[in-house]
Amino acid sequence: MDPILVLAQALNGLQFGIMLFLMAAGLTLVFGIMNLINLAHGSFYMVGAYVAAATFQATKSFLLAVIGGTGAGAAVGILVEVVVFRRLYARDHLDQVLATFGLILFFNEAVRMIWGSTALYATVPHFLAGQVDILPGVPYPAYRLAIIVVGLVVAALLYLVITHTRIGMLIRAGASNRVMAGALGVNVRLLYTLVFGLGAGLAALAGLMAGPIFTVESGMGEHVLILTFVVIVIGGIGSIRGAFVAALLVGFVDTMGRAFLRPLLATVMTASAADDAGPALASVLIYLLMATVLFVRPRGLFPPRTR
Amino acid sequence: MRWRNLSPRALATVAVLAGLAIVPPLALLTGATFYIDVFTRIMIFGIAALSLDLILGYGGMVSFGHAAYLGIGAYAVGILAFYGIHDGFLQFGTAILASALAALFIGFVSLRTSGVYFIMITLAFAQMIYFLSVSLNTYGGDNGLNIDRHSDFAGLLDLDHANTLYYLVFAILVFCLCLGRRLVDSRFGMVIRGARSNERRMSAIGFPVLRYKLTAFAIAGVMCGVAGALLANQQLFVAPAIMEWTRSGEILMMVILGGMGTLIGPIVGAVAFLALETVLADLTEHWQIIMGPILVLVVLFGRGGIFGLLSRWRFARHRG
C-alpha cells in the first residue's frame, strides 16, 4: 500500500476525530453535569454551519462567518436551555430523548423554511484553499490541516479552562456532585446555562468547519450526532478525557475503514465480493467497535469516578 | 352488562377495537376507500408500538432501535419475493425467525448495560442494521426493493383485496393485544415488572432476571418483525428508510403519546400520531415545525399520554 496515501488518510482520520471531539465535548459535559441526553445537539452543529455559510456569502469575511456561526449556535443553545431543557433536568432519560427528538424536527424544518430545502454551498476561504507540504513532496489540503490545528487548540483551551480556572472548578464540582455544589452556594442554574451555551458553541464551531467538507443541508446534524453518541459512550459518558480519546479512535477507525477495507478484503476474496462486503463492513465498523467496548466495559473506557 | 363497572382500560380496548373493526364498511359507505389503506398502515404501526410497550412500559427497557425489527421483517418478505418465493407462511416464518435471532443477539449484548448506555447501544445496533441494508446492492441498496406480489397464504387469503389485508392486520393486532395482556399478567410478566422496579431484589429472590428480560426483548422483537412483514405487504416496497433512526423515535413517541404500560394506549398513540401527521401534512408542507413543538409539549405536560388523560377524566367524573 502507498505510504503517502496511508499518511493522508490517517490525517483525514485525525481531522474527523477532532471534529467529533468538538461535538462530543459539549454533549458529554451536558450529560455529566446535568444528567441530560440531548439529541438536539446536532441542531447546534447545523445552525453553526448554516449561519456561517450564509454570513460568508454575504460578507466574504471568514472571520465574521466563524464568529457569527459560533455565536449563533451558542445563542440558540442558551435560548433552548432556558425555554425547554430547564424543565427536563429532573425528568427521566426517556422524556429527554423524546422532547429533544421533537426539537430536532423543529430545527430541521426551521432551517428548511429559512434557507430552502436545497443544500447550501459553503466555500473554503481563499487563504486556506491550497495545499501545503506536510513532508517534502507530500501535499495535504491546507483547510483540513487548519481544522486539526484549531481543534487541538480548542481542546487544549478546554483542558486549561476546566482544570485551571474558577469556572472550570465549578464545572467539575457540578459534575461530581450537583446537590453539594448548589448547597455550597454555586449558582447552579447559571452554571447550567453557561455550560450549555459553551457546548452548543463548540458544536456550532464543528459544524461551520465541516461545512466546506460535507454539504450544508437540513438534517446534517443527525449523522454526526449518532457518531458523537458512539464517541461519548465509548469514552464513558461525562468524561472529557474519554471523549477525546474515543473521538480520535472513532474518527481514525471510520476513515481508515472506508479507505482501506475494500482493497484489504480484495486480497483475500474476489474483487466483486470485496466490492460488496467492503463498504458494508466499513459502515458498521464503529458500531462494532462500540458494541465490543461496551461488552467488555459496560460503562465505557473512562467512566467518571464520582456520580 | 354494567359498563360503569368496567375498568377504563377494558372500556378503551373495546371502544378502540370496535372503532377499528368498522373502518372498512364505513369507508365503503362514504366512498372514501382511501382510508382503508391509511388505517391498515396505522394498525401496523400500532402492532410495532404495542410490542415496544411490552418491554418499555412493563420492563423499563428503553429500546431506541425498535425500527430495526420492522426493517428485518420487511426485508425478509422483500428478499424472498425477489427470489420468486411468495409463500406467505415461509415469508412470515423467515421474518419471525430473523427478527428473533436479531433480538436475541442485540438483547444479549445490550442488556448487560442499563440507563443511557442501553438507549445508545440499541440505537447503535439499529444503525448497524440500517447501514447493512443500505449496502445491500443486490436488493436495491439505498433505493429499496419493489415487491411485485403480496404474500400468498396457500390461496386462502387474497391480500390484493384491501379489505382482506385490513382484516388480516386487524386480526394480528387483536392477537398481539391478547397475547400481550396474557403475558404481562402471567408469572413471567410479574418477573419482568418486578425487575423494572427493583432488579437487584428480583435476582436476590432467585430469578435469573437477565434471561427473563432477554426473552421479553425477543418476544417484542418478533412482534415488531411481524409488523414489518405486514408493512412490506401494505407498501409492496422495502427500503432502508423503513428503519431510519427517526422511525424508532416515532414508535417511542406513539407509546408515550398513547400512554405506556397499558398495551391499548400505544395503539391509540399510533392512531393519534399518524392522524396528526396526515392532518398537519395536508395543512402545510412545513408540518414538522408544528409537530416538533407538539411532541415537546406532550412530553413536558402530558403525563400518562392520551390514555392517562382519559382515565383521569373518568376518575374525576366518578368522584363528582
Interface residues (C-beta under 8 A of the other chain):
Chain A: F31 I37 V84 R87 L88 R91 H93 L94 D95 V97 L98 A99 F101 G102 L103 I104 L105 F106 F107 N108 E109 A110 R112 M113 E222 I226 F229 V230 V233 I237 D276 P279 A280 S283 V284 Y287 L288 M290 A291 L294 F295 P298 R299 G300
Chain B: L56 V62 F64 V109 R112 T113 G115 V116 Y117 I119 M120 I121 L123 A124 F125 Q127 M128 F131 L132 V134 S135 L136 N137 T138 W245 T246 G249 L252 M253 I256 H286 W287 Q288 I289 M291 G292 P293 I294 L295 V296 V299 L300
